[in-house]
Amino acid sequence: MPGTAPRPSSAPVPGPVWSERLWLGPWGWTLLVAFTLMLGVVLLPVDAVLAVVVALVALAGGLTAAVLLTPTVSVRDGVLRAGRAHIPLTLLGDVTVLDADALRTELGPRLDARAHVCLRGWVRSGVRVELTDPADPTPYWLVSSRRPDELARAITVGAQAR
């Protein structure tokens, strides 16, 4: 109808959606292929067909393991997920972006044994997320990310939207 103001929607407003897979770096993939080639070379004196089959099976197994074991870090539906662990954004406090040196310090002298860590050695940056839940003995999470600024922003914006 003309002259009628639009009514506000009662549908929930979705929070930010952010996701990243912590895939192996180029050296990891190179080492996986090199390892399978070495397996094949070692078996060449025994039988060429066996060498090729073992190398291909090892490559398939390595690729499968890499895909299945690579964690996903995401912020979606008001929840931070890091690998298999998840926590509502409403229970999170300050988020600190960590470069390589800061992450090394957090993992060394500053590490609290109660902290939850979702780290991959080939990802040299991440975030530290404080927990505000008094019932949770975990003081903070350390999470690897190749895009820590974007992850921190998604967590902060998502927590404020709730």
C-alpha positions in Angstrom: 0.0 0.0 0.0 1.3 3.5 -0.8 2.2 5.5 2.3 2.7 2.5 4.5 6.1 2.2 6.3 7.9 -1.1 5.9 7.6 -3.3 9.0 10.8 -4.6 10.6 11.6 -8.2 9.9 11.4 -10.6 12.8 13.9 -12.9 11.2 17.2 -13.2 13.1 20.1 -11.2 11.6 22.9 -13.6 10.8 26.3 -12.8 12.3 29.5 -12.7 10.3 30.5 -15.9 8.4 34.2 -16.5 8.2 36.1 -19.8 7.5 39.6 -21.0 6.8 41.2 -24.4 6.4 44.6 -24.8 7.9 46.1 -26.7 4.9 49.7 -27.8 4.7 52.0 -25.2 3.2 53.9 -25.7 0.0 56.8 -27.5 1.8 54.3 -29.9 3.4 52.8 -31.0 0.1 56.3 -31.2 -1.4 57.5 -33.5 1.4 54.5 -35.7 1.0 55.1 -36.2 -2.7 58.9 -36.7 -2.0 58.2 -39.3 0.6 56.0 -41.3 -1.7 58.5 -41.1 -4.5 61.2 -42.4 -2.1 59.0 -45.3 -1.2 58.7 -46.2 -4.8 62.5 -45.8 -5.5 63.3 -48.0 -2.5 61.1 -50.8 -3.9 62.3 -50.5 -7.6 65.0 -53.2 -7.1 62.3 -55.6 -5.9 59.7 -55.0 -8.6 58.8 -52.0 -10.7 55.1 -52.6 -10.6 55.2 -53.1 -6.8 57.1 -49.8 -6.5 54.5 -47.9 -8.5 51.6 -49.4 -6.7 53.1 -48.8 -3.2 54.0 -45.2 -4.2 50.5 -44.5 -5.5 48.8 -46.1 -2.4 51.1 -44.1 -0.1 50.3 -40.9 -2.0 46.6 -41.6 -1.8 46.9 -42.4 1.9 48.9 -39.2 2.6 46.4 -37.0 0.7 43.5 -38.6 2.5 45.2 -38.1 5.8 46.0 -34.5 5.0 42.4 -33.8 4.0 40.8 -35.5 7.0 43.2 -34.1 9.6 43.3 -30.5 8.4 41.2 -28.5 10.8 38.8 -25.7 9.9 38.6 -22.5 11.8 35.3 -20.7 11.4 32.9 -18.1 12.9 29.3 -18.9 12.0 25.9 -18.8 13.7 27.4 -17.1 16.8 30.0 -19.9 17.4 33.8 -20.0 17.0 34.9 -23.4 15.8 38.5 -24.5 15.8 38.9 -28.0 14.7 36.5 -30.2 16.6 36.1 -27.6 19.5 33.5 -24.9 19.5 32.4 -22.1 21.8 29.6 -19.5 21.6 30.9 -16.0 20.8 29.0 -14.7 23.9 31.5 -16.4 26.1 34.6 -14.8 24.5 36.4 -11.7 25.6 39.4 -9.8 24.2 40.9 -11.0 20.9 44.6 -10.5 20.3 46.2 -10.9 16.8 49.5 -12.7 17.0 52.3 -12.5 14.5 55.1 -15.1 14.4 57.1 -13.7 17.3 54.0 -13.1 19.5 52.7 -16.6 18.8 56.1 -18.1 19.7 56.1 -16.2 23.0 52.5 -17.4 23.7 53.5 -21.0 23.1 56.7 -20.7 25.2 57.0 -18.7 28.4 53.5 -17.3 28.5 51.6 -20.6 27.8 49.1 -21.6 30.4 48.7 -25.4 30.5 44.9 -25.0 30.7 44.7 -23.1 27.4 43.0 -24.7 24.4 45.2 -24.7 21.4 44.4 -25.4 17.7 47.7 -24.8 16.1 49.5 -26.0 13.0 53.3 -25.5 12.9 53.2 -24.3 9.2 50.8 -21.5 10.0 53.0 -18.8 11.7 50.2 -16.4 12.9 47.0 -16.7 14.9 44.9 -15.2 17.6 44.5 -15.4 21.3 40.9 -15.3 22.5 40.1 -14.8 26.2 37.2 -16.7 27.7 34.8 -15.0 30.0 32.9 -18.0 31.2 33.6 -18.4 35.0 32.6 -22.0 34.9 35.2 -22.9 32.2 38.7 -23.6 33.6 40.2 -22.8 30.2 41.5 -19.2 30.4 42.0 -18.6 26.6 42.2 -20.2 23.2 45.2 -20.0 20.8 44.1 -20.6 17.2 46.3 -20.6 14.1 45.2 -18.5 11.2 46.8 -17.3 8.0 44.4 -14.3 8.2 44.4 -13.5 11.9 43.1 -9.9 11.4 40.0 -11.2 9.6 39.4 -13.9 12.2 39.7 -11.4 15.1 37.3 -9.0 13.3 34.8 -11.8 12.7 34.9 -12.8 16.4 34.6 -9.3 17.6 31.7 -8.3 15.3 29.9 -11.6 15.9 30.2 -11.2 19.7 28.8 -7.6 19.5 25.9 -8.7 17.3 24.7 -11.2 19.9 
